[in-house]
């Protein structure tokens, strides 16, 4: 073992890494336990596989990073994956290689175990996972990396061994498919500009605009000026309804902090709510699986009185609040994204629905001005990391009688349910918002103790 705690190749060969995979990690890697007790996280492995693992990284403590060296016996749950990129190491749809019934069962069991282990919720009944109406071609938003490779510029997803070249992502909607193919065909337009995809990283966001076309946002990661001319020429080949080129200084903050360089056409997203159209900017958040999201909204509406007051925290443009107001209630939507809030305000001005919007950074701002006790119910739909501490404190201290928590991350959900000590869990409904992946959306109904 070297000074960094990494096992040498000779030591790996001397150890038997033949294992049986019994579970999946949250990011879709197979989980197995070696004879010496060490846990292996194996790229490409699925529950029920027997494999000889090839160790990539073995630290002194924690899980061992590995990939499949040799498949000894395939899991009986395996089915042929419809996407050829899966065999090339694409991490986007690991559960597309197992029976759909098994993937739903695994997601359910994983949620139950996470709630027990992290949240301390023993014996709580979790409803069966509600399947998505579609398993493939459901995502209305995809993001690709553009990098210089051995054969020039390429587009794809980052896998365990680097960029996996993608010709067609089976998760993406049909609307996105053709424009993406056209951009791939015309990557040569960018080839003379060697700095693109190397010194200047590029990210391409594609979205279904809700009108039958796709739109694009090209993020250029640079602190200097952007020569947009070759990028414009390239985007024009995609046949988009509209597109934007944006400069970003920090790629981790690209969705919340970017500078518009140039725009063309109509790069907005149209969402139909209560018979009318709401218009979002290209960078505003919306659920990637619109049909499954509608199922979730309907479930939410069933759980609260129709003519009360709803507090919608982390609400964005107000998908929940607007649906509630359309039934006769009132809502206050609180979020930190000004563009999304303005989209909601414009919709309310046109419809007369009783929804107000308030801009607050729920992780940083003083929330003492929000009288949560004046509402009949609250709904929170926080980002992947879960609810901010100030929001948990607000709800525990003076939250309404009913609380609905919407989560896309079981571990963060389990942690927050434990912290929400002023409430008890009444109902847990998982929804397969992201079929063929290990991700899961969960709606939890809580009542005040």
C-alpha positions in Angstrom: 0.0 0.0 0.0 1.5 3.4 -1.0 1.6 6.5 1.2 -1.8 7.6 0.0 -3.4 4.3 1.2 -3.9 2.9 -2.3 -3.5 -0.8 -2.7 -0.7 -1.8 -5.2 -1.5 -3.9 -8.3 0.4 -6.9 -6.8 -1.6 -6.8 -3.6 -4.8 -6.6 -5.6 -3.9 -9.7 -7.7 -3.1 -11.6 -4.5 -6.6 -10.9 -3.1 -9.7 -12.7 -4.3 -12.1 -10.0 -5.5 -14.8 -12.5 -6.6 -18.0 -11.2 -5.1 -21.8 -11.5 -5.2 -23.6 -8.1 -5.7 -26.4 -7.7 -3.3 -27.5 -4.0 -3.7 -27.1 -0.8 -5.6 -25.6 2.5 -4.3 -27.6 5.8 -4.7 -25.6 6.5 -7.9 -26.3 3.1 -9.4 -23.1 1.2 -8.6 -23.3 -2.4 -7.5 -22.6 -3.0 -3.8 -20.8 -6.2 -2.7 -18.9 -7.3 0.4 -15.5 -9.1 0.0 -14.4 -11.9 2.3 -12.3 -9.6 4.3 -15.4 -7.5 5.1 -14.5 -4.5 2.8 -17.4 -3.1 0.8 -16.9 -2.8 -3.0 -18.7 -0.3 -5.1 -18.7 -1.7 -8.6 -19.4 0.2 -11.8 -21.8 -1.7 -14.2 -22.7 -4.4 -11.6 -26.3 -5.1 -10.7 -27.9 -7.0 -7.8 -27.6 -10.7 -8.3 -24.5 -10.5 -10.5 -21.5 -12.7 -9.5 -18.4 -10.9 -10.7 -14.6 -10.8 -10.3 -14.1 -7.1 -9.6 -11.2 -5.1 -10.8 -10.1 -2.7 -8.1 -9.6 1.0 -9.2 -9.0 2.6 -5.8 -8.7 1.0 -2.4 -8.3 3.6 0.4 -7.4 2.6 4.0 -11.0 3.2 5.0 -14.4 3.4 3.3 -15.7 1.6 0.2 -13.4 0.2 -2.5 -13.9 1.6 -5.9 -14.1 -1.1 -8.6 -15.4 -2.1 -12.0 -16.4 -5.5 -13.5 -13.2 -7.4 -14.4 -15.0 -10.7 -15.3 -18.7 -11.5 -15.2 -19.0 -14.9 -13.5 -22.7 -15.2 -13.6 -25.3 -12.6 -14.6 -28.2 -11.6 -12.4 -31.5 -13.3 -13.2 -32.9 -9.7 -13.1 -30.9 -8.6 -16.0 -32.6 -7.8 -19.4 -31.0 -6.5 -22.6 -30.4 -2.7 -22.3 -32.0 -0.8 -25.2 -29.2 1.7 -25.3 -25.8 0.7 -26.8 -24.0 3.3 -24.8 -24.7 1.3 -21.6 -22.2 -1.3 -22.7 -19.7 1.6 -23.3 -19.8 2.7 -19.7 -22.6 5.3 -19.8 -23.9 5.9 -16.3 -27.1 7.6 -17.2 -29.5 4.6 -17.1 -28.1 1.8 -15.1 -31.5 0.3 -14.1 -32.4 0.0 -17.7 -30.6 -3.3 -17.6 -33.0 -4.9 -15.1 -36.7 -5.8 -15.2 -38.8 -2.7 -14.6 -40.7 -4.5 -11.8 -37.4 -5.2 -10.1 -36.2 -1.6 -10.4 -39.4 -0.4 -8.7 -39.0 -3.0 -6.0 -35.4 -2.0 -5.4 -36.2 1.7 -5.2 -39.0 0.9 -2.7 -36.7 -1.2 -0.5 -33.8 1.3 -0.7 -36.1 4.1 0.4 -37.5 2.0 3.3 -34.0 1.1 4.4 -32.7 4.7 4.1 -35.6 6.0 6.2 -34.8 3.4 8.8 -31.1 3.8 8.9 -30.8 7.6 8.7 -34.2 8.8 9.8 -34.9 6.3 12.5 -38.3 5.6 11.0 -39.1 2.0 12.0 -42.2 0.3 10.9 -43.5 3.2 8.8 -45.6 2.0 5.9 -44.3 3.1 2.5 -46.8 2.9 -0.4 -45.7 1.0 -3.5 -43.7 3.1 -6.0 -46.0 4.8 -8.6 -44.6 4.0 -12.0 -43.9 6.7 -14.5 -46.2 6.7 -17.5 -43.1 6.3 -19.7 -39.8 4.4 -19.0 -37.9 5.9 -22.0 -38.0 9.2 -23.9 -39.5 11.0 -20.8 -36.8 13.5 -20.0 -37.6 17.0 -21.2 -34.1 18.3 -20.2 -30.7 16.8 -20.9 -27.2 18.2 -20.4 -24.1 17.1 -22.3 -20.4 17.9 -21.9 -18.3 18.9 -24.9 -14.7 17.9 -24.8 -11.6 17.5 -26.9 -10.8 13.8 -27.4 -8.3 11.7 -29.4 -10.4 12.3 -32.5 -11.4 15.9 -32.0 -14.5 17.3 -30.3 -17.0 15.0 -28.8 -20.3 15.2 -26.9 -21.5 12.9 -24.1 -21.7 12.1 -20.4 -18.9 11.6 -18.0 -18.4 7.9 -17.1 -15.9 6.1 -14.9 -13.2 6.3 -17.5 -13.9 9.7 -19.0 -16.3 11.1 -21.6 -18.7 8.5 -23.0 -19.6 9.6 -26.6 -23.4 9.7 -26.9 -25.1 9.4 -30.3 -28.7 9.3 -28.9 -29.8 9.3 -25.2 -32.9 7.1 -24.8 -33.9 9.0 -21.8 -34.4 12.3 -23.7 -37.7 13.2 -25.3 -38.3 12.7 -29.0 -38.3 16.5 -29.4 -34.7 16.7 -28.3 -33.4 13.8 -30.4 -33.2 15.3 -33.9 -31.6 18.7 -32.9 -29.0 16.8 -30.9 -28.2 14.6 -33.9 -27.8 17.6 -36.1 -25.3 19.2 -33.6 -23.3 16.1 -33.5 -23.1 16.0 -37.3 -21.8 19.5 -37.4 -19.2 19.5 -34.6 -16.6 20.0 -37.3 -17.7 23.7 -37.3 -15.9 24.0 -34.0 -12.9 21.9 -34.8 -10.6 24.8 -35.9 -11.0 26.4 -32.5 -8.8 24.1 -30.4 -9.4 26.0 -27.2 -13.1 25.0 -27.2 -13.7 21.9 -25.1 -10.2 21.9 -23.7 -9.0 25.2 -22.1 -12.6 26.5 -22.4 -15.0 23.8 -21.2 -18.5 23.7 -22.8 -21.8 22.4 -21.4 -24.9 22.0 -23.7 -28.4 22.1 -22.1 -31.2 20.9 -24.3 -34.9 21.3 -23.4 -38.3 20.5 -24.8 -39.9 23.9 -25.2 -43.5 22.5 -24.8 -44.4 23.7 -28.3 -43.0 20.8 -30.3 -39.4 22.1 -30.6 -36.2 22.0 -28.6 -34.2 25.0 -27.2 -30.6 25.1 -26.3 -28.4 26.8 -23.7 -24.6 26.6 -24.4 -22.6 27.4 -21.3 -19.0 28.6 -21.9 -16.8 28.2 -18.9 -14.3 31.2 -19.0 -13.4 34.3 -17.2 -12.4 36.0 -20.4 -14.4 37.3 -23.3 -16.4 34.9 -25.5 -15.9 34.7 -29.2 -19.4 33.5 -30.0 -19.2 33.5 -33.8 -18.3 29.8 -34.3 -20.7 28.8 -31.5 -23.5 30.7 -33.1 -22.8 29.0 -36.5 -22.9 25.6 -34.8 -26.1 26.2 -32.9 -27.8 27.4 -36.0 -27.5 23.9 -37.5 -29.7 22.4 -34.7 -33.0 23.7 -35.9 -33.9 25.0 -32.5 -36.9 27.1 -31.5 -34.4 29.3 -29.8 -31.0 29.3 -28.1 -28.7 31.1 -25.8 -24.9 31.3 -25.3 -24.0 32.1 -21.7 -20.7 32.8 -20.0 -20.0 31.1 -16.7 -17.2 31.7 -14.3 -17.9 28.7 -12.0 -19.5 25.7 -13.6 -21.1 24.5 -10.4 -23.1 27.7 -10.3 -24.1 27.7 -14.0 -27.8 27.3 -13.3 -28.0 30.2 -10.8 -25.2 32.6 -12.0 -24.4 33.0 -15.7 -24.1 36.0 -18.1 -26.0 36.1 -21.3 -23.7 36.6 -24.3 -26.2 36.3 -27.2 -29.6 34.9 -27.8 -31.6 33.9 -30.9 -35.3 32.9 -31.6 -37.5 32.2 -28.6 -35.5 30.3 -26.0 -38.3 29.8 -23.5 -40.3 26.8 -22.2 -44.1 26.7 -22.3 -45.9 24.8 -19.5 -49.7 24.2 -19.6 -51.3 24.9 -16.2 -55.1 25.0 -15.6 -55.7 25.5 -19.3 -53.3 28.4 -19.7 -49.7 28.7 -20.7 -46.9 29.7 -18.3 -43.6 30.8 -19.9 -40.3 30.0 -18.3 -36.8 31.3 -19.2 -34.4 28.7 -20.7 -32.5 28.4 -17.4 -35.4 28.2 -15.0 -36.1 24.9 -13.2 -39.0 22.6 -14.1 -39.5 18.9 -13.6 -37.9 16.8 -16.3 -40.7 14.3 -16.4 -43.8 16.3 -17.0 -46.4 13.5 -17.0 -45.1 12.0 -13.7 -44.9 15.5 -12.2 -48.6 15.9 -13.0 -49.3 12.7 -11.0 -47.4 14.2 -8.1 -49.3 17.5 -8.2 -52.6 15.6 -8.2 -51.5 13.6 -5.1 -50.6 16.8 -3.3 -54.0 18.3 -4.0 -55.7 15.3 -2.6 -54.0 15.8 0.7 -55.0 19.4 1.6 -58.3 21.2 1.9 -59.2 22.9 -1.3 -60.0 26.4 -0.1 -57.4 27.3 2.4 -53.9 29.0 2.4 -50.8 27.2 1.1 -47.2 28.1 1.8 -45.0 26.9 -1.1 -41.4 26.9 -0.1 -38.6 26.4 -2.7 -41.6 26.9 -5.0 -39.8 28.2 -8.2 -42.5 29.5 -10.5 -45.2 28.0 -8.2 -46.2 24.7 -9.8 -47.9 23.5 -6.6 -49.2 26.9 -5.5 -50.8 27.6 -8.9 -52.5 24.2 -9.0 -53.8 24.8 -5.5 -55.1 28.3 -6.3 -56.8 27.0 -9.4 -59.0 24.9 -7.1 -60.0 28.0 -5.1 -57.3 28.4 -2.5 -54.6 31.0 -1.9 -50.8 30.5 -2.0 -47.6 32.2 -1.1 -44.6 31.0 -3.2 -41.1 31.6 -1.8 -37.9 31.0 -3.8 -34.6 32.6 -4.6 -34.8 32.4 -8.4 -36.0 35.8 -9.7 -36.7 34.6 -13.2 -38.9 31.8 -12.1 -40.7 34.1 -9.7 -41.4 36.6 -12.4 -42.7 33.8 -14.7 -45.2 33.0 -11.9 -46.2 36.6 -11.4 -46.8 37.1 -15.1 -49.1 34.0 -15.2 -51.0 35.3 -12.2 -51.5 38.7 -13.8 -53.1 37.0 -16.7 -55.3 34.5 -14.8 -56.2 36.4 -11.6 -55.3 33.4 -9.4 -54.7 34.3 -5.7 -50.9 33.6 -5.6 -48.3 35.9 -4.3 -44.5 35.6 -4.8 -41.7 36.4 -2.4 -38.0 36.3 -3.2 -36.0 34.8 -0.3 -32.8 32.7 -0.2 -34.1 30.2 2.3 -30.6 29.2 3.3 -29.3 32.7 4.1 -32.1 35.2 4.6 -34.0 36.0 7.8 -37.3 34.1 7.6 -38.9 35.8 10.6 -41.2 37.7 8.3 -42.9 34.5 7.1 -45.8 33.7 9.4 -46.0 30.0 8.7 -48.7 29.5 11.3 -51.1 31.6 9.3 -51.3 28.9 6.6 -53.4 25.8 6.5 -50.6 23.7 4.9 -47.1 24.1 3.7 -45.2 22.2 0.9 -41.5 22.2 0.6 -39.6 20.9 -2.5 -35.9 21.6 -1.6 -32.9 20.9 -3.9 -30.9 17.6 -3.8 -29.2 18.5 -0.5 -32.4 18.8 1.4 -34.1 21.6 3.4 -32.0 24.4 4.9 -31.8 24.5 8.7 -33.7 27.8 8.9 -36.6 26.2 7.1 -36.7 23.3 9.5 -36.6 25.7 12.4 -39.4 27.8 10.9 -41.7 24.8 10.5 -40.9 23.2 13.8 -41.5 26.5 15.6 -44.6 27.8 13.9 -45.5 25.6 11.0 -49.0 24.8 9.9 -51.0 21.7 10.8 -50.1 19.8 7.6 -46.8 19.7 5.8 -45.9 18.1 2.5 -42.3 17.3 1.8 -41.3 16.5 -1.8 -37.8 15.0 -2.2 -35.5 13.7 -4.9 -32.9 12.3 -2.5 -33.9 9.6 0.0 -30.9 10.3 2.3 -31.6 14.0 2.6 -35.3 13.3 3.1 -34.6 10.8 5.9 -32.3 13.3 7.7 -34.9 16.1 7.4 -37.8 13.9 8.6 -35.8 13.2 11.7 -35.1 16.9 12.2 -38.7 17.9 11.7 -39.5 17.0 15.3 -42.7 19.0 15.4 -44.4 16.6 13.0 -45.1 13.0 12.6 -45.3 11.1 9.3 -48.7 10.2 8.0 -48.1 9.0 4.5 -45.1 8.2 2.2 -45.7 7.9 -1.5 -42.7 7.3 -3.8 -43.0 8.2 -7.5 -40.7 6.9 -10.2 -40.0 10.3 -11.7 -36.7 9.1 -13.2 -37.2 5.6 -14.7 -34.2 3.5 -15.6 -32.0 5.4 -13.1 -31.4 4.9 -9.4 -33.1 8.3 -8.5 -36.5 8.5 -6.8 -39.0 11.2 -6.1 -40.9 10.9 -2.8 -43.9 12.7 -1.4 -44.4 12.6 2.3 -47.4 13.9 4.3 -46.8 15.0 7.8 -49.1 16.3 10.5 -48.3 18.4 13.5 -47.8 16.5 16.7 
